[in-house]
Amino acid sequence: KTDYKNPIDLCNSLNPLVLPEYALQGFIALSYLYYMQYLGIVIMLPLTAYHAYRYLRRPRMSVLGVYDPTAVMNGDEMDRNKKEGFIKLALYLINFFAGLLWMILAVSS
């Protein structure tokens, strides 16, 4: 929740970050698929599907992104975005530590 930016400035700063996040996450999911890391695929596939669903169901705007200035300051929308952010953070942390574990196991064997 922010009181410092108006909704248009907030969306203008968040929307350019959406496509690089989706592209990077899709690349990681495809690399897991290529290297047959089944745990990584299980972790990242639901998030990849959710990103595709969210992007296809985004509001129609003149700029690319998923955040709409008319709805971003709605209380329910802010709570949903906050919950989504924490779930993504948890999945990315699990992914990071699983990758770290796989790297250690590969080096030690």
Residue frames as qw, qx, qy, qz and C-alpha x, y, z in Angstrom:
[[0.000, 0.891, 0.453, 0.000, 0.00, 0.00, 0.00],
 [0.461, 0.006, 0.029, 0.887, 1.40, 3.35, -0.93],
 [0.018, 0.876, 0.400, -0.268, 0.29, 6.87, -0.27],
 [0.301, -0.594, 0.266, 0.697, 3.13, 8.48, -2.15],
 [0.067, -0.102, 0.681, 0.722, 2.25, 7.72, -5.79],
 [0.630, 0.272, 0.121, -0.717, -0.94, 8.21, -7.68],
 [0.835, 0.126, 0.528, -0.095, -2.36, 5.13, -9.47],
 [0.695, 0.718, -0.051, -0.011, -1.15, 6.19, -12.92],
 [0.114, 0.785, -0.594, 0.135, 2.45, 6.69, -11.77],
 [0.619, -0.324, 0.689, -0.193, 2.31, 3.44, -9.81],
 [0.861, 0.337, 0.377, -0.061, 1.15, 1.47, -12.86],
 [0.521, 0.819, -0.238, 0.043, 3.67, 3.24, -15.09],
 [0.091, -0.691, 0.701, -0.153, 6.45, 2.05, -12.80],
 [0.655, -0.158, 0.711, -0.200, 5.12, -1.52, -12.35],
 [0.828, 0.470, 0.193, -0.237, 3.95, -2.44, -15.86],
 [0.476, 0.722, -0.498, -0.058, 7.41, -2.31, -17.53],
 [0.211, -0.476, 0.828, -0.208, 8.58, -4.95, -15.04],
 [0.820, 0.075, 0.397, -0.405, 5.87, -7.50, -15.87],
 [0.846, 0.491, -0.162, -0.127, 7.06, -8.80, -19.26],
 [0.314, 0.606, -0.697, 0.218, 10.73, -9.23, -18.23],
 [0.470, -0.294, 0.708, -0.437, 9.57, -11.14, -15.14],
 [0.876, 0.232, 0.264, -0.331, 7.34, -13.39, -17.23],
 [0.693, 0.612, -0.380, -0.025, 10.08, -13.94, -19.85],
 [0.058, 0.564, -0.763, 0.309, 12.72, -14.80, -17.25],
 [0.617, -0.137, 0.642, -0.433, 10.40, -17.14, -15.41],
 [0.877, 0.394, 0.056, -0.271, 9.39, -18.82, -18.69],
 [0.489, 0.647, -0.579, 0.081, 13.06, -19.23, -19.62],
 [0.233, -0.419, 0.795, -0.371, 13.78, -20.89, -16.27],
 [0.787, 0.098, 0.456, -0.403, 10.80, -23.22, -16.72],
 [0.808, 0.543, -0.179, -0.146, 11.93, -24.14, -20.24],
 [0.246, 0.624, -0.717, 0.190, 15.49, -24.76, -19.05],
 [0.514, -0.231, 0.730, -0.387, 14.15, -27.12, -16.37],
 [0.866, 0.329, 0.217, -0.309, 12.19, -28.90, -19.06],
 [0.603, 0.670, -0.433, -0.022, 15.25, -29.13, -21.31],
 [0.147, 0.505, -0.790, 0.315, 17.48, -30.51, -18.53],
 [0.690, -0.256, -0.643, -0.212, 14.72, -32.78, -17.18],
 [0.090, 0.110, -0.651, 0.746, 14.73, -31.35, -13.68],
 [0.320, -0.475, -0.761, -0.305, 11.36, -32.72, -12.65],
 [0.324, -0.593, -0.530, 0.512, 11.17, -30.98, -9.27],
 [0.108, -0.302, 0.098, 0.942, 11.89, -27.65, -10.94],
 [0.189, -0.221, -0.659, -0.694, 9.22, -28.32, -13.53],
 [0.351, -0.571, -0.742, 0.035, 6.71, -29.14, -10.78],
 [0.272, -0.537, -0.314, 0.734, 7.62, -25.93, -8.95],
 [0.043, -0.332, 0.218, 0.917, 7.58, -23.62, -11.98],
 [0.002, -0.276, -0.803, -0.528, 4.83, -25.04, -14.20],
 [0.100, -0.736, -0.657, 0.128, 1.89, -23.78, -12.10],
 [0.167, -0.696, -0.053, 0.696, 3.45, -20.32, -11.92],
 [0.119, -0.140, 0.605, 0.775, 4.07, -20.32, -15.68],
 [0.035, -0.494, -0.812, -0.309, 0.46, -21.31, -16.30],
 [0.157, -0.780, -0.465, 0.388, -0.74, -18.60, -13.91],
 [0.171, -0.502, 0.214, 0.821, 1.38, -15.98, -15.66],
 [0.043, 0.126, 0.735, 0.665, -0.05, -16.99, -19.03],
 [0.123, -0.654, -0.745, -0.037, -3.59, -16.89, -17.62],
 [0.207, -0.733, -0.268, 0.590, -3.03, -13.53, -15.95],
 [0.141, -0.345, 0.377, 0.848, -1.51, -11.98, -19.05],
 [0.016, -0.280, -0.786, -0.551, -4.26, -13.27, -21.34],
 [0.225, -0.723, -0.653, -0.022, -6.93, -11.95, -18.93],
 [0.313, -0.270, -0.169, 0.895, -5.28, -8.54, -18.40],
 [0.250, 0.796, 0.361, -0.416, -7.33, -5.37, -18.87],
 [0.595, 0.542, 0.328, 0.495, -7.11, -3.89, -22.36],
 [0.245, -0.854, 0.001, 0.459, -4.78, -0.93, -22.12],
 [0.514, 0.842, -0.164, -0.007, -2.56, 1.06, -24.46],
 [0.045, 0.698, -0.701, 0.139, 0.59, -0.16, -22.68],
 [0.733, 0.034, -0.680, -0.003, 1.80, -3.69, -22.03],
 [0.001, -0.253, 0.709, -0.658, 1.34, -4.93, -18.49],
 [0.360, -0.389, -0.844, -0.079, -1.24, -6.30, -16.11],
 [0.193, -0.456, -0.529, 0.689, -1.82, -3.40, -13.72],
 [0.062, 0.677, 0.510, 0.527, -4.75, -1.13, -14.53],
 [0.134, 0.174, -0.304, 0.927, -4.68, 2.39, -13.04],
 [0.505, -0.363, -0.171, -0.764, -8.44, 2.40, -12.55],
 [0.869, -0.331, -0.299, -0.215, -8.40, -0.74, -10.37],
 [0.624, 0.252, -0.566, 0.477, -4.97, -0.83, -8.74],
 [0.039, -0.309, 0.488, -0.816, -5.96, 1.21, -5.68],
 [0.759, -0.319, -0.269, -0.500, -9.05, -0.91, -4.99],
 [0.471, -0.558, 0.592, -0.342, -8.66, -2.58, -1.59],
 [0.931, 0.036, 0.342, -0.120, -9.50, -6.08, -2.83],
 [0.746, 0.627, -0.148, 0.167, -7.14, -5.70, -5.78],
 [0.047, 0.771, -0.541, 0.334, -4.32, -4.53, -3.50],
 [0.688, -0.376, 0.561, -0.266, -4.83, -7.48, -1.15],
 [0.940, 0.284, 0.190, -0.016, -4.87, -9.91, -4.09],
 [0.554, 0.736, -0.300, 0.249, -1.70, -8.39, -5.55],
 [0.249, -0.697, 0.588, -0.326, 0.03, -8.53, -2.15],
 [0.846, -0.155, 0.481, -0.174, -0.91, -12.19, -1.69],
 [0.853, 0.516, 0.013, 0.080, 0.22, -12.95, -5.23],
 [0.255, 0.813, -0.449, 0.269, 3.56, -11.26, -4.55],
 [0.485, -0.541, 0.632, -0.271, 4.19, -13.30, -1.40],
 [0.923, 0.114, 0.357, -0.085, 3.32, -16.56, -3.17],
 [0.692, 0.683, -0.164, 0.167, 5.65, -15.68, -6.05],
 [0.054, -0.780, 0.556, -0.283, 8.40, -14.80, -3.57],
 [0.734, -0.316, 0.568, -0.198, 8.00, -18.17, -1.84],
 [0.914, 0.344, 0.212, 0.028, 8.11, -20.06, -5.14],
 [0.485, 0.787, -0.301, 0.236, 11.17, -18.14, -6.33],
 [0.299, -0.686, 0.606, -0.269, 12.95, -18.79, -3.02],
 [0.871, -0.071, 0.475, -0.104, 12.14, -22.50, -3.23],
 [0.795, 0.596, 0.016, 0.113, 13.41, -22.47, -6.79],
 [0.167, 0.843, -0.452, 0.239, 16.62, -20.67, -5.77],
 [0.482, -0.533, 0.659, -0.221, 17.43, -23.06, -2.93],
 [0.916, 0.164, 0.361, -0.051, 16.55, -26.13, -5.02],
 [0.653, 0.722, -0.157, 0.166, 18.90, -24.86, -7.74],
 [0.095, -0.774, 0.568, -0.262, 21.59, -24.26, -5.15],
 [0.759, -0.265, 0.570, -0.171, 21.12, -27.79, -3.84],
 [0.892, 0.415, 0.174, 0.037, 21.31, -29.26, -7.36],
 [0.398, 0.819, -0.355, 0.211, 24.49, -27.30, -8.02],
 [0.362, -0.632, 0.640, -0.244, 26.11, -28.55, -4.80],
 [0.868, -0.014, 0.485, -0.110, 25.10, -32.13, -5.58],
 [0.780, 0.620, -0.014, 0.085, 26.50, -31.82, -9.11],
 [0.175, 0.814, -0.496, 0.247, 29.82, -30.44, -7.87],
 [0.509, -0.507, 0.642, -0.266, 30.17, -33.00, -5.09],
 [0.906, 0.098, 0.400, -0.100, 29.54, -36.03, -7.30]]
